[in-house]
């Protein structure tokens, strides 16, 4: 019988742990971690996501500030705001909610975020650090959430065969790099992959981020495999009722070892990892400031 691995429960634990960690940091005299959330336009889904992120931040003791800009905001004005947030010492993390309106070059905006405040992990510096496995950068939240879920059920990743479906910059590619870092044998697949069912059948770990409702059928899954379903798809059934489904035909996967549900799986973990990254960014800033003080003290010539 498949084990359902709930992300909402784990995310709740992470939030409680973060709240305790933040309280301890503040008691030790450090700043309250600050997260800036930037939303351009009126996209209803984006507004819901931003609201959830701010609520979760508050529960973890993180101070969040929301910047809502009208859809017609120009790229230069948005870049000015990013520059101001980069310079603001009370802000440790900056999140620009995607998608941005079409007249704004999203890559240019993401590149303008200071890498040490890039809590989404999309800046080229953080992408580079992830690809070299330095462990020093901020890691994108959804892939990080996938890995934390996998760590609940897998002790030793070495040599396991992992198949990632989807090669986006925000999920597929980074999750593949993280699995590779754990010494899995990783196959990344996409819309043009030939013989996808056969490839998936060989996998011990399947991570699906395709955005295609119930793409992965039960008979693609090897008995006992661990399946992480990242997809979030709204479908309307024959009675006109709308519901959310993942990229995996979950009801066909009773023979899998582990399966994450949709909703209640990867989604809440993504938010928890955003908060984790914000606290890590605040800690890293504090550490850098301490190192600077030590460096300055060393630079002072010893009295003769
Ligand atoms: P994307 O559209 O940027 O990329 C989709 C990828 O899947 C592409 O590489 C494409 O080649 C591949 N693909 C699409 N259809 C396929 C098929 N039939 N066979 C094989 N490969 C296929 O999407 P994304 O931003 O990576 O998001 C993927 C899904 O994950 C979406 O449903 C999205 O809503 C969801 N998502 C969830 C979270 C979360 O927090 N749970 C976060 C990000 C994305």
py3Dmol code that shows the C-alpha trace and the ligand (Angstrom):
import py3Dmol

protein = """\
ATOM      1  CA  UNK A   1       0.000   0.000   0.000  1.00  0.00           C
ATOM      2  CA  UNK A   2       1.393   3.378  -0.997  1.00  0.00           C
ATOM      3  CA  UNK A   3       2.500   5.725   1.775  1.00  0.00           C
ATOM      4  CA  UNK A   4       1.100   9.225   1.295  1.00  0.00           C
ATOM      5  CA  UNK A   5       3.792  11.711   2.217  1.00  0.00           C
ATOM      6  CA  UNK A   6       2.070  14.915   3.281  1.00  0.00           C
ATOM      7  CA  UNK A   7       3.911  18.179   2.753  1.00  0.00           C
ATOM      8  CA  UNK A   8       1.440  20.265   4.720  1.00  0.00           C
ATOM      9  CA  UNK A   9       2.230  18.442   7.977  1.00  0.00           C
ATOM     10  CA  UNK A  10       5.973  18.708   7.424  1.00  0.00           C
ATOM     11  CA  UNK A  11       5.693  22.379   6.397  1.00  0.00           C
ATOM     12  CA  UNK A  12       3.799  23.047   9.645  1.00  0.00           C
ATOM     13  CA  UNK A  13       6.653  21.483  11.636  1.00  0.00           C
ATOM     14  CA  UNK A  14       9.199  23.530   9.680  1.00  0.00           C
ATOM     15  CA  UNK A  15       7.232  26.696  10.411  1.00  0.00           C
ATOM     16  CA  UNK A  16       7.131  25.921  14.163  1.00  0.00           C
ATOM     17  CA  UNK A  17      10.882  25.197  14.143  1.00  0.00           C
ATOM     18  CA  UNK A  18      11.568  28.435  12.242  1.00  0.00           C
ATOM     19  CA  UNK A  19       9.438  30.443  14.682  1.00  0.00           C
ATOM     20  CA  UNK A  20      11.535  29.062  17.565  1.00  0.00           C
ATOM     21  CA  UNK A  21      14.751  29.763  15.643  1.00  0.00           C
ATOM     22  CA  UNK A  22      13.711  33.341  14.831  1.00  0.00           C
ATOM     23  CA  UNK A  23      12.730  33.972  18.461  1.00  0.00           C
ATOM     24  CA  UNK A  24      16.174  32.737  19.565  1.00  0.00           C
ATOM     25  CA  UNK A  25      17.937  34.938  16.980  1.00  0.00           C
ATOM     26  CA  UNK A  26      16.016  38.001  18.101  1.00  0.00           C
ATOM     27  CA  UNK A  27      16.639  37.187  21.775  1.00  0.00           C
ATOM     28  CA  UNK A  28      20.358  37.070  20.895  1.00  0.00           C
ATOM     29  CA  UNK A  29      20.116  40.637  19.575  1.00  0.00           C
ATOM     30  CA  UNK A  30      19.861  39.948  15.850  1.00  0.00           C
ATOM     31  CA  UNK A  31      17.395  41.659  13.516  1.00  0.00           C
ATOM     32  CA  UNK A  32      13.986  40.120  12.856  1.00  0.00           C
ATOM     33  CA  UNK A  33      14.380  38.490   9.403  1.00  0.00           C
ATOM     34  CA  UNK A  34      12.640  40.644   6.796  1.00  0.00           C
ATOM     35  CA  UNK A  35      11.066  39.465   3.543  1.00  0.00           C
ATOM     36  CA  UNK A  36       9.970  41.840   0.773  1.00  0.00           C
ATOM     37  CA  UNK A  37       7.314  40.476  -1.547  1.00  0.00           C
ATOM     38  CA  UNK A  38       6.868  42.357  -4.809  1.00  0.00           C
ATOM     39  CA  UNK A  39       3.720  41.895  -6.858  1.00  0.00           C
ATOM     40  CA  UNK A  40       3.178  43.660 -10.183  1.00  0.00           C
ATOM     41  CA  UNK A  41      -0.346  43.618 -11.611  1.00  0.00           C
ATOM     42  CA  UNK A  42      -3.579  41.986 -10.558  1.00  0.00           C
ATOM     43  CA  UNK A  43      -3.124  38.329 -11.498  1.00  0.00           C
ATOM     44  CA  UNK A  44      -5.596  36.595  -9.122  1.00  0.00           C
ATOM     45  CA  UNK A  45      -3.470  33.457  -8.632  1.00  0.00           C
ATOM     46  CA  UNK A  46      -0.391  35.570  -7.861  1.00  0.00           C
ATOM     47  CA  UNK A  47      -2.368  37.560  -5.291  1.00  0.00           C
ATOM     48  CA  UNK A  48      -3.405  34.329  -3.569  1.00  0.00           C
ATOM     49  CA  UNK A  49       0.202  33.012  -3.560  1.00  0.00           C
ATOM     50  CA  UNK A  50       1.544  36.289  -2.187  1.00  0.00           C
ATOM     51  CA  UNK A  51      -1.135  36.324   0.535  1.00  0.00           C
ATOM     52  CA  UNK A  52      -0.212  32.756   1.559  1.00  0.00           C
ATOM     53  CA  UNK A  53       3.490  33.559   1.659  1.00  0.00           C
ATOM     54  CA  UNK A  54       2.945  36.628   3.844  1.00  0.00           C
ATOM     55  CA  UNK A  55       0.655  34.739   6.217  1.00  0.00           C
ATOM     56  CA  UNK A  56       3.178  31.906   6.540  1.00  0.00           C
ATOM     57  CA  UNK A  57       5.981  34.425   7.118  1.00  0.00           C
ATOM     58  CA  UNK A  58       4.031  36.012   9.954  1.00  0.00           C
ATOM     59  CA  UNK A  59       3.466  32.629  11.599  1.00  0.00           C
ATOM     60  CA  UNK A  60       7.210  31.939  11.520  1.00  0.00           C
ATOM     61  CA  UNK A  61       7.997  35.326  13.100  1.00  0.00           C
ATOM     62  CA  UNK A  62       9.375  36.787   9.857  1.00  0.00           C
ATOM     63  CA  UNK A  63       8.510  40.408   9.120  1.00  0.00           C
ATOM     64  CA  UNK A  64       7.123  40.725   5.607  1.00  0.00           C
ATOM     65  CA  UNK A  65       6.546  43.842   3.549  1.00  0.00           C
ATOM     66  CA  UNK A  66       4.399  43.773   0.453  1.00  0.00           C
ATOM     67  CA  UNK A  67       4.974  46.048  -2.546  1.00  0.00           C
ATOM     68  CA  UNK A  68       1.952  46.037  -4.842  1.00  0.00           C
ATOM     69  CA  UNK A  69       2.600  47.829  -8.091  1.00  0.00           C
ATOM     70  CA  UNK A  70       0.078  48.491 -10.856  1.00  0.00           C
ATOM     71  CA  UNK A  71       0.251  46.331 -14.000  1.00  0.00           C
ATOM     72  CA  UNK A  72       1.469  49.273 -16.070  1.00  0.00           C
ATOM     73  CA  UNK A  73       4.570  49.786 -13.864  1.00  0.00           C
ATOM     74  CA  UNK A  74       7.627  50.248 -16.065  1.00  0.00           C
ATOM     75  CA  UNK A  75      10.721  48.066 -15.854  1.00  0.00           C
ATOM     76  CA  UNK A  76      12.865  51.024 -14.711  1.00  0.00           C
ATOM     77  CA  UNK A  77      10.547  51.737 -11.760  1.00  0.00           C
ATOM     78  CA  UNK A  78      10.629  48.077 -10.735  1.00  0.00           C
ATOM     79  CA  UNK A  79      14.425  48.028 -10.990  1.00  0.00           C
ATOM     80  CA  UNK A  80      14.544  51.163  -8.791  1.00  0.00           C
ATOM     81  CA  UNK A  81      12.452  49.373  -6.163  1.00  0.00           C
ATOM     82  CA  UNK A  82      14.747  46.314  -6.296  1.00  0.00           C
ATOM     83  CA  UNK A  83      17.777  48.597  -5.852  1.00  0.00           C
ATOM     84  CA  UNK A  84      16.142  50.218  -2.809  1.00  0.00           C
ATOM     85  CA  UNK A  85      15.324  46.801  -1.296  1.00  0.00           C
ATOM     86  CA  UNK A  86      18.875  45.574  -1.993  1.00  0.00           C
ATOM     87  CA  UNK A  87      20.150  48.545   0.035  1.00  0.00           C
ATOM     88  CA  UNK A  88      17.604  48.194   2.877  1.00  0.00           C
ATOM     89  CA  UNK A  89      19.309  46.580   5.896  1.00  0.00           C
ATOM     90  CA  UNK A  90      15.957  45.449   7.355  1.00  0.00           C
ATOM     91  CA  UNK A  91      15.227  43.332   4.260  1.00  0.00           C
ATOM     92  CA  UNK A  92      17.023  39.980   4.078  1.00  0.00           C
ATOM     93  CA  UNK A  93      14.999  38.348   1.319  1.00  0.00           C
ATOM     94  CA  UNK A  94      13.395  39.709  -1.857  1.00  0.00           C
ATOM     95  CA  UNK A  95      10.767  37.793  -3.756  1.00  0.00           C
ATOM     96  CA  UNK A  96       9.364  39.050  -7.051  1.00  0.00           C
ATOM     97  CA  UNK A  97       6.182  37.124  -7.761  1.00  0.00           C
ATOM     98  CA  UNK A  98       6.145  35.664 -11.273  1.00  0.00           C
ATOM     99  CA  UNK A  99       4.814  35.976 -13.896  1.00  0.00           C
ATOM    100  CA  UNK A 100       5.580  39.636 -14.494  1.00  0.00           C
ATOM    101  CA  UNK A 101       3.605  41.627 -17.080  1.00  0.00           C
ATOM    102  CA  UNK A 102       4.886  41.012 -20.606  1.00  0.00           C
ATOM    103  CA  UNK A 103       6.455  44.456 -21.053  1.00  0.00           C
ATOM    104  CA  UNK A 104       8.912  43.714 -18.220  1.00  0.00           C
ATOM    105  CA  UNK A 105      11.982  41.563 -18.841  1.00  0.00           C
ATOM    106  CA  UNK A 106      11.725  39.092 -15.933  1.00  0.00           C
ATOM    107  CA  UNK A 107      15.324  37.898 -16.336  1.00  0.00           C
ATOM    108  CA  UNK A 108      16.635  41.451 -16.011  1.00  0.00           C
ATOM    109  CA  UNK A 109      14.585  41.986 -12.858  1.00  0.00           C
ATOM    110  CA  UNK A 110      15.664  38.705 -11.243  1.00  0.00           C
ATOM    111  CA  UNK A 111      19.296  39.430 -12.128  1.00  0.00           C
ATOM    112  CA  UNK A 112      19.012  42.786 -10.329  1.00  0.00           C
ATOM    113  CA  UNK A 113      18.220  41.163  -6.964  1.00  0.00           C
ATOM    114  CA  UNK A 114      21.305  40.968  -4.748  1.00  0.00           C
ATOM    115  CA  UNK A 115      22.289  37.254  -4.783  1.00  0.00           C
ATOM    116  CA  UNK A 116      22.434  37.165  -0.960  1.00  0.00           C
ATOM    117  CA  UNK A 117      18.789  38.360  -0.825  1.00  0.00           C
ATOM    118  CA  UNK A 118      17.590  36.122  -3.670  1.00  0.00           C
ATOM    119  CA  UNK A 119      15.401  33.821  -1.558  1.00  0.00           C
ATOM    120  CA  UNK A 120      13.846  32.286  -4.695  1.00  0.00           C
ATOM    121  CA  UNK A 121      17.310  31.136  -5.789  1.00  0.00           C
ATOM    122  CA  UNK A 122      16.818  32.285  -9.391  1.00  0.00           C
ATOM    123  CA  UNK A 123      19.788  34.680  -9.653  1.00  0.00           C
ATOM    124  CA  UNK A 124      22.559  33.395 -11.992  1.00  0.00           C
ATOM    125  CA  UNK A 125      25.046  33.488  -9.101  1.00  0.00           C
ATOM    126  CA  UNK A 126      22.859  31.141  -7.053  1.00  0.00           C
ATOM    127  CA  UNK A 127      22.134  28.970 -10.103  1.00  0.00           C
ATOM    128  CA  UNK A 128      25.892  28.738 -10.675  1.00  0.00           C
ATOM    129  CA  UNK A 129      26.549  27.828  -7.056  1.00  0.00           C
ATOM    130  CA  UNK A 130      23.905  25.118  -7.264  1.00  0.00           C
ATOM    131  CA  UNK A 131      25.407  23.689 -10.435  1.00  0.00           C
ATOM    132  CA  UNK A 132      28.909  23.547  -8.947  1.00  0.00           C
ATOM    133  CA  UNK A 133      27.512  21.967  -5.786  1.00  0.00           C
ATOM    134  CA  UNK A 134      29.260  24.529  -3.591  1.00  0.00           C
ATOM    135  CA  UNK A 135      26.398  24.452  -1.089  1.00  0.00           C
ATOM    136  CA  UNK A 136      26.910  28.181  -0.551  1.00  0.00           C
ATOM    137  CA  UNK A 137      23.988  29.648  -2.482  1.00  0.00           C
ATOM    138  CA  UNK A 138      20.261  29.999  -1.947  1.00  0.00           C
ATOM    139  CA  UNK A 139      18.420  27.053  -3.511  1.00  0.00           C
ATOM    140  CA  UNK A 140      15.053  27.439  -5.327  1.00  0.00           C
ATOM    141  CA  UNK A 141      12.196  26.741  -2.939  1.00  0.00           C
ATOM    142  CA  UNK A 142      10.185  24.065  -4.764  1.00  0.00           C
ATOM    143  CA  UNK A 143      13.223  21.843  -5.541  1.00  0.00           C
ATOM    144  CA  UNK A 144      14.413  22.297  -1.947  1.00  0.00           C
ATOM    145  CA  UNK A 145      10.957  21.263  -0.738  1.00  0.00           C
ATOM    146  CA  UNK A 146      11.106  18.156  -2.971  1.00  0.00           C
ATOM    147  CA  UNK A 147      14.465  17.185  -1.475  1.00  0.00           C
ATOM    148  CA  UNK A 148      13.289  17.674   2.119  1.00  0.00           C
ATOM    149  CA  UNK A 149      10.291  15.447   1.349  1.00  0.00           C
ATOM    150  CA  UNK A 150      12.551  12.802  -0.217  1.00  0.00           C
ATOM    151  CA  UNK A 151      14.849  12.918   2.822  1.00  0.00           C
ATOM    152  CA  UNK A 152      11.878  11.870   4.994  1.00  0.00           C
ATOM    153  CA  UNK A 153      11.739   8.505   3.252  1.00  0.00           C
ATOM    154  CA  UNK A 154      15.207   7.885   1.767  1.00  0.00           C
ATOM    155  CA  UNK A 155      18.334   7.554   3.923  1.00  0.00           C
ATOM    156  CA  UNK A 156      20.864   6.835   1.215  1.00  0.00           C
ATOM    157  CA  UNK A 157      20.364   8.346  -2.239  1.00  0.00           C
ATOM    158  CA  UNK A 158      23.613   7.000  -3.684  1.00  0.00           C
ATOM    159  CA  UNK A 159      23.099   5.084  -6.882  1.00  0.00           C
ATOM    160  CA  UNK A 160      19.321   5.403  -6.930  1.00  0.00           C
ATOM    161  CA  UNK A 161      17.861   6.011 -10.360  1.00  0.00           C
ATOM    162  CA  UNK A 162      15.939   9.300 -10.439  1.00  0.00           C
ATOM    163  CA  UNK A 163      13.804  10.471 -13.338  1.00  0.00           C
ATOM    164  CA  UNK A 164      12.765  14.122 -13.449  1.00  0.00           C
ATOM    165  CA  UNK A 165       9.911  15.025 -15.792  1.00  0.00           C
ATOM    166  CA  UNK A 166      10.161  18.669 -16.830  1.00  0.00           C
ATOM    167  CA  UNK A 167      13.260  20.790 -17.341  1.00  0.00           C
ATOM    168  CA  UNK A 168      12.134  24.244 -16.209  1.00  0.00           C
ATOM    169  CA  UNK A 169      14.599  26.577 -14.527  1.00  0.00           C
ATOM    170  CA  UNK A 170      12.417  26.809 -11.425  1.00  0.00           C
ATOM    171  CA  UNK A 171      11.758  23.106 -10.808  1.00  0.00           C
ATOM    172  CA  UNK A 172      13.083  20.460 -13.200  1.00  0.00           C
ATOM    173  CA  UNK A 173      16.692  21.573 -13.696  1.00  0.00           C
ATOM    174  CA  UNK A 174      17.431  22.536 -10.067  1.00  0.00           C
ATOM    175  CA  UNK A 175      15.815  19.391  -8.658  1.00  0.00           C
ATOM    176  CA  UNK A 176      17.911  17.319 -11.081  1.00  0.00           C
ATOM    177  CA  UNK A 177      21.071  19.079  -9.854  1.00  0.00           C
ATOM    178  CA  UNK A 178      20.134  18.475  -6.221  1.00  0.00           C
ATOM    179  CA  UNK A 179      19.528  14.775  -6.903  1.00  0.00           C
ATOM    180  CA  UNK A 180      22.843  14.583  -8.727  1.00  0.00           C
ATOM    181  CA  UNK A 181      24.531  16.184  -5.714  1.00  0.00           C
ATOM    182  CA  UNK A 182      23.151  13.311  -3.620  1.00  0.00           C
ATOM    183  CA  UNK A 183      24.789  10.833  -6.053  1.00  0.00           C
ATOM    184  CA  UNK A 184      21.609   9.671  -7.768  1.00  0.00           C
ATOM    185  CA  UNK A 185      21.788   8.617 -11.393  1.00  0.00           C
ATOM    186  CA  UNK A 186      19.556  11.299 -12.903  1.00  0.00           C
ATOM    187  CA  UNK A 187      17.626  11.370 -16.158  1.00  0.00           C
ATOM    188  CA  UNK A 188      15.932  14.646 -17.078  1.00  0.00           C
ATOM    189  CA  UNK A 189      13.012  14.321 -19.476  1.00  0.00           C
ATOM    190  CA  UNK A 190      10.759  16.829 -21.222  1.00  0.00           C
ATOM    191  CA  UNK A 191       8.024  17.266 -23.782  1.00  0.00           C
ATOM    192  CA  UNK A 192      10.228  15.958 -26.628  1.00  0.00           C
ATOM    193  CA  UNK A 193      11.534  12.920 -24.745  1.00  0.00           C
ATOM    194  CA  UNK A 194      10.840   9.701 -26.605  1.00  0.00           C
ATOM    195  CA  UNK A 195       9.653   6.614 -24.752  1.00  0.00           C
ATOM    196  CA  UNK A 196       8.887   8.466 -21.516  1.00  0.00           C
ATOM    197  CA  UNK A 197       6.812   5.646 -19.890  1.00  0.00           C
ATOM    198  CA  UNK A 198       9.693   3.184 -20.321  1.00  0.00           C
ATOM    199  CA  UNK A 199      12.207   5.629 -18.856  1.00  0.00           C
ATOM    200  CA  UNK A 200       9.961   6.321 -15.844  1.00  0.00           C
ATOM    201  CA  UNK A 201       9.452   2.570 -15.283  1.00  0.00           C
ATOM    202  CA  UNK A 202      13.142   2.219 -14.450  1.00  0.00           C
ATOM    203  CA  UNK A 203      13.083   4.914 -11.738  1.00  0.00           C
ATOM    204  CA  UNK A 204      13.430   4.510  -7.973  1.00  0.00           C
ATOM    205  CA  UNK A 205      12.579   8.208  -7.597  1.00  0.00           C
ATOM    206  CA  UNK A 206      10.226  10.095  -9.919  1.00  0.00           C
ATOM    207  CA  UNK A 207       9.851  13.879  -9.660  1.00  0.00           C
ATOM    208  CA  UNK A 208       7.146  15.203 -11.973  1.00  0.00           C
ATOM    209  CA  UNK A 209       6.919  18.920 -12.810  1.00  0.00           C
ATOM    210  CA  UNK A 210       5.285  19.030 -16.216  1.00  0.00           C
ATOM    211  CA  UNK A 211       2.053  20.945 -15.642  1.00  0.00           C
ATOM    212  CA  UNK A 212       0.073  18.236 -17.437  1.00  0.00           C
ATOM    213  CA  UNK A 213      -2.892  16.795 -15.498  1.00  0.00           C
ATOM    214  CA  UNK A 214      -2.363  13.130 -14.555  1.00  0.00           C
ATOM    215  CA  UNK A 215       0.289  12.701 -17.250  1.00  0.00           C
ATOM    216  CA  UNK A 216       2.039   9.899 -15.351  1.00  0.00           C
ATOM    217  CA  UNK A 217      -0.020   6.724 -15.367  1.00  0.00           C
ATOM    218  CA  UNK A 218       0.074   3.991 -12.765  1.00  0.00           C
ATOM    219  CA  UNK A 219       1.714   1.496 -15.117  1.00  0.00           C
ATOM    220  CA  UNK A 220       4.673   3.890 -15.605  1.00  0.00           C
ATOM    221  CA  UNK A 221       5.577   3.539 -11.932  1.00  0.00           C
ATOM    222  CA  UNK A 222       7.861   0.775 -10.686  1.00  0.00           C
ATOM    223  CA  UNK A 223       6.483  -0.992  -7.578  1.00  0.00           C
ATOM    224  CA  UNK A 224       7.926   0.673  -4.480  1.00  0.00           C
ATOM    225  CA  UNK A 225       9.103   3.828  -6.284  1.00  0.00           C
ATOM    226  CA  UNK A 226       9.040   7.194  -4.501  1.00  0.00           C
ATOM    227  CA  UNK A 227       6.943   9.678  -6.478  1.00  0.00           C
ATOM    228  CA  UNK A 228       7.002  13.443  -5.903  1.00  0.00           C
ATOM    229  CA  UNK A 229       4.169  15.188  -7.740  1.00  0.00           C
ATOM    230  CA  UNK A 230       4.942  18.885  -8.199  1.00  0.00           C
ATOM    231  CA  UNK A 231       2.160  19.605 -10.698  1.00  0.00           C
ATOM    232  CA  UNK A 232      -0.763  21.845  -9.848  1.00  0.00           C
ATOM    233  CA  UNK A 233      -3.485  21.692 -12.482  1.00  0.00           C
ATOM    234  CA  UNK A 234      -7.052  22.931 -12.321  1.00  0.00           C
ATOM    235  CA  UNK A 235      -9.425  20.601 -14.175  1.00  0.00           C
ATOM    236  CA  UNK A 236     -13.178  20.651 -14.634  1.00  0.00           C
ATOM    237  CA  UNK A 237     -14.900  17.253 -14.441  1.00  0.00           C
ATOM    238  CA  UNK A 238     -17.903  16.132 -16.472  1.00  0.00           C
ATOM    239  CA  UNK A 239     -20.282  17.614 -13.865  1.00  0.00           C
ATOM    240  CA  UNK A 240     -18.655  21.016 -14.296  1.00  0.00           C
ATOM    241  CA  UNK A 241     -16.927  20.812 -10.900  1.00  0.00           C
ATOM    242  CA  UNK A 242     -13.454  22.297 -10.794  1.00  0.00           C
ATOM    243  CA  UNK A 243     -10.704  20.660  -8.756  1.00  0.00           C
ATOM    244  CA  UNK A 244      -6.939  20.604  -8.454  1.00  0.00           C
ATOM    245  CA  UNK A 245      -4.995  17.550  -9.653  1.00  0.00           C
ATOM    246  CA  UNK A 246      -1.311  16.808  -9.949  1.00  0.00           C
ATOM    247  CA  UNK A 247       0.776  15.494 -12.839  1.00  0.00           C
ATOM    248  CA  UNK A 248       0.368  11.910 -11.569  1.00  0.00           C
ATOM    249  CA  UNK A 249      -2.745   9.726 -11.853  1.00  0.00           C
ATOM    250  CA  UNK A 250      -2.620   9.209  -8.090  1.00  0.00           C
ATOM    251  CA  UNK A 251      -5.488   6.720  -7.880  1.00  0.00           C
ATOM    252  CA  UNK A 252      -3.525   4.343 -10.169  1.00  0.00           C
ATOM    253  CA  UNK A 253      -0.411   4.412  -7.968  1.00  0.00           C
ATOM    254  CA  UNK A 254      -1.366   2.105  -5.089  1.00  0.00           C
ATOM    255  CA  UNK A 255       1.744   0.009  -5.825  1.00  0.00           C
ATOM    256  CA  UNK A 256       4.144   2.948  -5.466  1.00  0.00           C
ATOM    257  CA  UNK A 257       6.201   3.085  -2.286  1.00  0.00           C
ATOM    258  CA  UNK A 258       5.564   6.746  -1.511  1.00  0.00           C
ATOM    259  CA  UNK A 259       3.474   9.445  -3.188  1.00  0.00           C
ATOM    260  CA  UNK A 260       3.003  13.132  -2.383  1.00  0.00           C
ATOM    261  CA  UNK A 261      -0.617  14.332  -2.620  1.00  0.00           C
ATOM    262  CA  UNK A 262      -1.898  17.287  -4.632  1.00  0.00           C
ATOM    263  CA  UNK A 263      -2.907  19.528  -2.978  1.00  0.00           C
ATOM    264  CA  UNK A 264      -1.084  19.239   0.358  1.00  0.00           C
ATOM    265  CA  UNK A 265       2.227  17.902  -0.934  1.00  0.00           C
ATOM    266  CA  UNK A 266       4.958  19.978  -2.528  1.00  0.00           C
ATOM    267  CA  UNK A 267       2.979  23.280  -2.497  1.00  0.00           C
ATOM    268  CA  UNK A 268       3.152  23.935   1.275  1.00  0.00           C
ATOM    269  CA  UNK A 269       6.809  22.823   1.298  1.00  0.00           C
ATOM    270  CA  UNK A 270       7.614  25.503  -1.281  1.00  0.00           C
ATOM    271  CA  UNK A 271       6.369  28.194   1.078  1.00  0.00           C
ATOM    272  CA  UNK A 272       8.145  26.670   4.080  1.00  0.00           C
ATOM    273  CA  UNK A 273      11.406  26.642   2.083  1.00  0.00           C
ATOM    274  CA  UNK A 274      10.952  30.308   1.162  1.00  0.00           C
ATOM    275  CA  UNK A 275      10.847  31.077   4.884  1.00  0.00           C
ATOM    276  CA  UNK A 276      13.828  28.783   5.516  1.00  0.00           C
ATOM    277  CA  UNK A 277      15.786  30.672   2.838  1.00  0.00           C
ATOM    278  CA  UNK A 278      14.814  34.032   4.372  1.00  0.00           C
ATOM    279  CA  UNK A 279      16.085  33.001   7.806  1.00  0.00           C
ATOM    280  CA  UNK A 280      19.249  31.557   6.226  1.00  0.00           C
ATOM    281  CA  UNK A 281      19.792  34.834   4.343  1.00  0.00           C
ATOM    282  CA  UNK A 282      19.402  36.796   7.595  1.00  0.00           C
ATOM    283  CA  UNK A 283      21.856  34.467   9.370  1.00  0.00           C
ATOM    284  CA  UNK A 284      24.360  34.756   6.499  1.00  0.00           C
ATOM    285  CA  UNK A 285      24.174  38.566   6.643  1.00  0.00           C
ATOM    286  CA  UNK A 286      24.786  38.514  10.401  1.00  0.00           C
ATOM    287  CA  UNK A 287      27.733  36.155   9.921  1.00  0.00           C
ATOM    288  CA  UNK A 288      29.211  38.337   7.149  1.00  0.00           C
ATOM    289  CA  UNK A 289      28.894  41.404   9.399  1.00  0.00           C
ATOM    290  CA  UNK A 290      30.704  39.557  12.237  1.00  0.00           C
ATOM    291  CA  UNK A 291      33.495  38.475   9.859  1.00  0.00           C
ATOM    292  CA  UNK A 292      33.861  42.071   8.698  1.00  0.00           C
ATOM    293  CA  UNK A 293      34.252  43.235  12.308  1.00  0.00           C
ATOM    294  CA  UNK A 294      36.848  40.537  12.956  1.00  0.00           C
ATOM    295  CA  UNK A 295      38.666  41.559   9.753  1.00  0.00           C
ATOM    296  CA  UNK A 296      38.636  45.230  10.790  1.00  0.00           C
ATOM    297  CA  UNK A 297      39.919  44.359  14.269  1.00  0.00           C
ATOM    298  CA  UNK A 298      42.770  42.356  12.680  1.00  0.00           C
ATOM    299  CA  UNK A 299      43.578  45.264  10.340  1.00  0.00           C
ATOM    300  CA  UNK A 300      44.220  47.571  13.314  1.00  0.00           C
ATOM    301  CA  UNK A 301      47.994  47.564  13.976  1.00  0.00           C
ATOM    302  CA  UNK A 302      48.899  46.043  17.327  1.00  0.00           C
ATOM    303  CA  UNK A 303      50.059  48.630  19.880  1.00  0.00           C
ATOM    304  CA  UNK A 304      53.833  48.721  20.203  1.00  0.00           C
TER     305      UNK A 304
END
"""
ligand_1 = """\
44
LIG
P 7.061 24.820 -17.153
O 5.872 24.966 -18.027
O 8.033 25.923 -17.040
O 7.848 23.512 -17.576
C 7.184 22.314 -17.823
C 8.195 21.284 -18.260
O 7.514 20.048 -18.402
C 8.868 21.591 -19.584
O 10.246 21.304 -19.494
C 8.178 20.648 -20.580
O 9.068 20.215 -21.610
C 7.793 19.489 -19.663
N 6.584 18.814 -20.131
C 5.386 19.369 -20.359
N 4.522 18.432 -20.796
C 5.200 17.276 -20.848
C 4.890 15.954 -21.264
N 3.670 15.667 -21.720
N 5.841 15.013 -21.187
C 7.082 15.305 -20.723
N 7.453 16.533 -20.343
C 6.511 17.510 -20.405
O 6.457 24.426 -15.724
P 7.025 24.597 -14.232
O 7.023 26.024 -13.886
O 8.248 23.785 -14.038
O 5.810 23.911 -13.434
C 5.451 22.576 -13.677
C 4.242 22.241 -12.836
O 4.600 22.365 -11.463
C 3.039 23.157 -13.032
O 1.860 22.404 -12.842
C 3.171 24.160 -11.917
O 1.926 24.719 -11.536
C 3.718 23.296 -10.836
N 4.495 24.011 -9.824
C 4.203 23.747 -8.551
C 4.908 24.365 -7.551
C 4.580 24.033 -6.139
O 4.942 24.771 -5.247
N 3.931 22.902 -5.897
C 5.922 25.268 -7.853
C 6.237 25.492 -9.194
C 5.516 24.853 -10.178
"""
view = py3Dmol.view(width=600, height=400)
view.addModel(protein, "pdb")
view.setStyle({"model": 0}, {"cartoon": {"style": "trace"}})
view.addModel(ligand_1, "xyz")
view.setStyle({"model": 1}, {"stick": {}})
view.zoomTo()
view.show()
